[in-house]
């Protein structure tokens, strides 16, 4: 059974600022001779590894709403600040989803398949809308 993660995108103002950050991380990894994946390092190693790797994604919460996701491609053990940590490798493509409100939380949380928001594709993604207009629609609950 597939399971997903939800995570606050701290510092992101919009999908575009998250895209810009992820592009920066991917470029830095390429310069270091590493794979062209976005990576997020977390202290805790997910106990439900196999379920995450069976098609799971990280759903990003920005300004109180889940608004996009990255597909998880691998979980690797790494070290951060001299402690064991988990590197979550993701496909660098961000996929917009139907916004769903979420309260702030620390770390990450599991998200069941039955609770995931639908992907937005084509014209319904709002990719061609000005970012401020899209943000206002989400704020008003009209999206």
C-alpha positions as CSV (number, residue, x, y, z in Angstrom):
1,X,0.0,0.0,0.0
2,X,1.4,3.4,-1.0
3,X,1.8,6.1,1.7
4,X,3.0,9.7,1.3
5,X,4.6,12.4,3.4
6,X,3.4,15.9,4.1
7,X,6.0,18.6,4.9
8,X,6.0,22.3,5.6
9,X,8.0,24.2,2.9
10,X,9.6,26.6,5.4
11,X,10.5,29.9,3.7
12,X,8.5,29.3,0.5
13,X,6.0,32.0,-0.4
14,X,4.6,30.2,-3.5
15,X,5.1,27.2,-5.8
16,X,7.5,29.4,-7.8
17,X,9.7,30.1,-4.8
18,X,9.8,26.3,-4.0
19,X,10.6,25.6,-7.7
20,X,13.5,28.1,-7.6
21,X,14.9,26.6,-4.4
22,X,14.6,23.0,-5.7
23,X,16.3,24.1,-9.0
24,X,19.2,25.6,-6.9
25,X,19.6,22.3,-4.9
26,X,19.5,20.2,-8.1
27,X,22.1,22.4,-9.8
28,X,24.4,22.2,-6.7
29,X,24.0,18.4,-6.7
30,X,24.9,18.2,-10.4
31,X,28.0,20.4,-9.8
32,X,29.1,18.0,-7.1
33,X,28.7,15.0,-9.5
34,X,25.5,13.8,-7.8
35,X,22.2,12.7,-9.2
36,X,19.8,15.4,-10.6
37,X,17.3,14.9,-7.8
38,X,16.0,17.3,-5.2
39,X,16.9,16.2,-1.7
40,X,15.5,16.9,1.7
41,X,17.5,15.8,4.8
42,X,15.5,14.9,7.9
43,X,16.7,13.6,11.3
44,X,14.1,10.8,11.4
45,X,14.2,7.8,9.0
46,X,10.6,6.9,8.0
47,X,9.6,3.5,9.4
48,X,7.3,2.9,6.5
49,X,10.1,3.0,3.9
50,X,8.7,0.3,1.5
51,X,5.2,2.0,1.4
52,X,6.9,5.4,0.6
53,X,9.0,3.9,-2.2
54,X,5.9,2.2,-3.7
55,X,4.9,5.4,-5.5
56,X,4.8,7.8,-2.6
57,X,5.3,11.6,-2.8
58,X,6.1,14.5,-0.5
59,X,3.1,16.9,-0.4
60,X,4.3,20.4,0.3
61,X,2.4,22.8,2.6
62,X,2.9,26.4,1.7
63,X,1.1,29.2,3.6
64,X,-1.3,26.8,5.3
65,X,-2.3,24.7,2.2
66,X,-1.0,21.6,0.6
67,X,-0.4,22.9,-2.9
68,X,2.1,20.7,-4.7
69,X,4.1,17.5,-4.5
70,X,7.3,15.8,-5.6
71,X,7.5,12.0,-6.2
72,X,9.9,10.2,-3.8
73,X,12.5,8.1,-5.7
74,X,14.8,7.0,-2.9
75,X,15.5,7.1,0.8
76,X,19.2,7.1,1.7
77,X,21.0,7.0,5.0
78,X,23.3,10.1,5.4
79,X,24.9,12.1,8.2
80,X,23.9,15.7,9.2
81,X,25.6,17.5,12.1
82,X,27.5,14.3,13.0
83,X,24.2,12.4,13.4
84,X,22.5,9.7,11.4
85,X,19.8,11.2,9.1
86,X,17.7,10.4,6.1
87,X,18.1,11.9,2.7
88,X,14.8,11.9,0.8
89,X,15.5,12.0,-2.9
90,X,12.8,13.3,-5.1
91,X,11.9,13.7,-8.8
92,X,12.6,17.5,-9.4
93,X,9.3,18.0,-11.1
94,X,6.8,19.7,-8.9
95,X,3.2,18.7,-9.5
96,X,0.5,21.2,-8.5
97,X,-2.4,19.7,-6.5
98,X,-5.9,20.9,-5.5
99,X,-5.1,23.1,-2.4
100,X,-6.1,21.5,0.9
101,X,-5.8,23.5,4.2
102,X,-3.3,22.2,6.8
103,X,-2.3,23.6,10.2
104,X,1.3,24.1,11.0
105,X,3.2,21.1,12.4
106,X,6.9,20.2,13.0
107,X,8.8,17.6,10.9
108,X,6.8,15.5,8.5
109,X,3.6,13.5,8.8
110,X,2.4,10.5,6.9
111,X,-0.5,11.0,4.5
112,X,-2.7,8.1,3.5
113,X,-3.6,7.5,-0.2
114,X,-7.3,8.2,0.7
115,X,-6.3,11.7,2.0
116,X,-4.2,13.0,-0.9
117,X,-5.5,15.9,-3.0
118,X,-6.0,15.5,-6.7
119,X,-3.3,16.6,-9.1
120,X,-4.0,19.7,-11.2
121,X,-3.0,19.4,-14.8
122,X,-3.3,21.5,-17.9
123,X,-5.3,24.7,-17.7
124,X,-6.7,23.8,-14.3
125,X,-3.2,23.9,-12.8
126,X,-3.3,27.7,-12.9
127,X,0.3,27.6,-14.2
128,X,-0.5,30.4,-16.6
129,X,-2.1,32.6,-13.8
130,X,-0.1,35.4,-12.1
131,X,1.2,34.0,-8.8
132,X,-0.6,36.7,-6.7
133,X,-3.9,35.9,-8.4
134,X,-3.5,32.1,-7.8
135,X,-2.5,32.8,-4.1
136,X,-5.6,34.9,-3.6
137,X,-7.9,32.2,-5.1
138,X,-6.4,29.7,-2.6
139,X,-6.7,32.2,0.3
140,X,-10.4,32.7,-0.6
141,X,-11.0,28.9,-0.8
142,X,-12.1,29.4,-4.4
143,X,-9.6,26.8,-5.7
